[in-house]
Amino acid sequence: MVFTASARPPKEVASEQDMIDQVRQQPGRIGYVDRSAVDARVKILLSLP
């Protein structure tokens, strides 16, 4: 899809803290962070071993 310009790559952020802030600010947004960075401000949807 990227080659046909019908999709965009995921947005990159500088740190896990930045990702958590982005997810908190916009409902419905999903981000990937290390489990150790997660706190009560965000909800875990999927945790992989």
The 8 nearest C-alpha neighbors of each residue, nearest first, counted from 0:
[[1, 3, 2, 6, 5, 4, 7, 8],
 [0, 2, 6, 4, 3, 5, 7, 8],
 [3, 1, 0, 4, 5, 6, 7, 8],
 [2, 4, 0, 5, 1, 6, 7, 8],
 [5, 3, 1, 2, 6, 0, 7, 8],
 [4, 6, 3, 0, 1, 7, 2, 8],
 [7, 5, 1, 0, 4, 8, 3, 2],
 [6, 8, 1, 9, 5, 4, 0, 10],
 [7, 9, 10, 6, 1, 11, 0, 4],
 [10, 8, 11, 7, 30, 6, 12, 29],
 [9, 11, 8, 12, 7, 30, 18, 13],
 [10, 12, 9, 13, 18, 8, 14, 17],
 [13, 11, 14, 17, 18, 10, 15, 21],
 [12, 14, 17, 11, 15, 18, 16, 10],
 [15, 13, 17, 16, 12, 18, 19, 11],
 [14, 16, 18, 17, 32, 19, 36, 13],
 [15, 17, 19, 14, 18, 20, 36, 13],
 [16, 18, 20, 14, 15, 19, 21, 12],
 [19, 17, 15, 21, 16, 20, 22, 12],
 [18, 20, 16, 22, 21, 17, 23, 15],
 [19, 21, 17, 23, 18, 22, 24, 16],
 [22, 20, 18, 24, 19, 23, 17, 25],
 [23, 21, 19, 28, 20, 24, 25, 18],
 [24, 22, 20, 21, 25, 19, 41, 26],
 [23, 25, 21, 22, 20, 26, 28, 19],
 [24, 26, 22, 23, 28, 27, 21, 20],
 [27, 25, 28, 24, 23, 22, 29, 21],
 [28, 26, 25, 29, 22, 23, 24, 30],
 [27, 29, 22, 26, 25, 30, 21, 23],
 [30, 28, 22, 27, 31, 26, 44, 21],
 [31, 29, 18, 32, 22, 28, 19, 21],
 [30, 32, 33, 29, 18, 15, 19, 34],
 [33, 31, 15, 34, 30, 36, 37, 18],
 [32, 34, 35, 36, 31, 37, 15, 46],
 [33, 35, 36, 37, 32, 46, 43, 38],
 [34, 36, 33, 37, 38, 32, 15, 16],
 [35, 37, 34, 33, 32, 38, 15, 16],
 [38, 36, 34, 35, 41, 39, 33, 32],
 [37, 39, 40, 41, 36, 35, 42, 34],
 [38, 40, 41, 37, 42, 43, 36, 19],
 [41, 39, 38, 42, 23, 37, 19, 20],
 [42, 40, 39, 38, 23, 43, 37, 19],
 [41, 43, 44, 40, 39, 37, 38, 45],
 [44, 42, 45, 41, 46, 37, 34, 38],
 [43, 45, 42, 46, 29, 41, 30, 31],
 [46, 44, 43, 47, 42, 31, 48, 34],
 [45, 47, 48, 44, 43, 34, 33, 31],
 [46, 48, 45, 34, 44, 33, 43, 31],
 [47, 46, 45, 34, 33, 35, 32, 43]]
